Amino acid sequence: MPEIRRAELRAELSGIDHDARVRQMVELGRILRDALDAADLSEHTSRFLGALVLRIFARDTAWGATWLATLPMVRGLLSEHRLGEHLTEDEVRASAPWLLEVARNQARVCAWCRACRSSSRPCAMRRPCPRRRRR
């Protein structure tokens, strides 16, 4: 099922011009929200969503930064480990308030993970910790 969702998402996004007007960004936001709300969202699809947001970031910094802050809140972690390689210095400056929120959310996740390591119960996110390795 996740592969089907990725294929549908790619098909829908292929028709969206990344220099789009506001209404297209709103529609893209709906597509992202629908994907994030799916109960069976895979890690691979989550990474695809993060890569998509980074590609659009230069076109609309506020929109991209808002979604960069949203992805970790929904998924628990930001899947793009080398975020700095994808953003220019000007983009980082322009998006500082949103990126600060991303960092704060990541710190919360890390705090939850520390609590998880000492317990067999799910972390404060009320689900298995996203950083706990499966054995």
Secondary structure, 3 states (H helix, E strand, C coil): CHHHHHHHHHHHHHCCCCCCCHHHHHHHHHHHHHHHHCCCCCHHHHHHHHHHHHHHHCCCHHHHHHHHHHHHHHHCCCCCCCHHHCCCHHHHHHCHHHHHHHHHHHHHHHHHHHHHHCCCCCCCCCCCCCCCCCC
